[in-house]
């Protein structure tokens, strides 16, 4: 199945702003984020850059819904889902 991924903030240069990722049917957010980390050479499972995927700093949305309101890292993905990864933003 194909998952559309959009990444913002300081993770975009590391992971790429927009990509389509191939996963097996029944894959979860954890599977997706581990695959993204693997593709970019990041070694820590459950992390993207310095952000814990299931932590408070990183917002992960599936089709506009925060994974915290779904099944967190165990949220099952479906073909053509859109996953948005939003690290915290700072500004002034």
N, C-alpha and C positions, 0 to 999 in steps of 0.2 A: 504494500500500500504506500501511497505517497502522502507525506505531511509537508505542508507549506510552513516555513519558519521565517519569522521576521525578528530581528534583534536590534535593540536601540542602545544608546548610551555608550559607555566605555567598553562594552563587550562586542559591539559591532565590528571594530577593526580586527578583533581576535577571531570571531565566529563568522563574520560576514553579515551584511545587512539583510539579505534575503536569499533563501535557498529552499530547494525541495529535497527532502530526505526520504529515502526508501527504507521502510521498516516491515517486519513480518506482521501479519494480522494478529491482533490482540496485544500489540506492544503498548507500553505505558509511557508516561512522561519520563520516568526514570530511565527507561530504555533509550528514549530519544536524547535526553541530555547526556547520557553516557556516550552515545554515538557521536554527538556533536563534540564533546570534550576529546574523545579519541581521535577524531579527524583532524583536530587542531593541535594535537600533541599535549593536551592537558592531561595530567596523570591522576589527579585526585577524583575518585568516584564520588558522585553526588555533589560535585562542585562545577561551576562554570567560572573560570578565572578565580577570583577570590571570594565569590559568592556561593554560599550553600544553597542548592536548588530549593530545598524545603525550608530555608531560613526566612527571617523577617525582612531582609533587605531586598530580596529579588522577587519581583512579581512575574508569575508565569500564567498566561491566559490561554485557554483553549476555546476557540470560537467566541472570544470576548468574555469568557467566564474565568475568574480566578480559580486556580487549582485548589486553593484552600477551601473553596465552597463546594468542591467536587470531592474527589478521593485522593487529593494531594498527589504524591509521587506515583500512586497506584492508579491514577486516572487513565482509563483505557482510551487509546486513540483510534480513530476511524479514518478510512481513506479520504483524502482531501481536507482533513481538518487543518485549521490555521492555528499555529502556536506562536504567541508573541512573548518575547522575553524582555523584561524591563528592569534594568538595574536602577538604583536610586540616582536622582539627578540633583546636581547642585547648581546654583546660579545666584545672581545678584542683581 
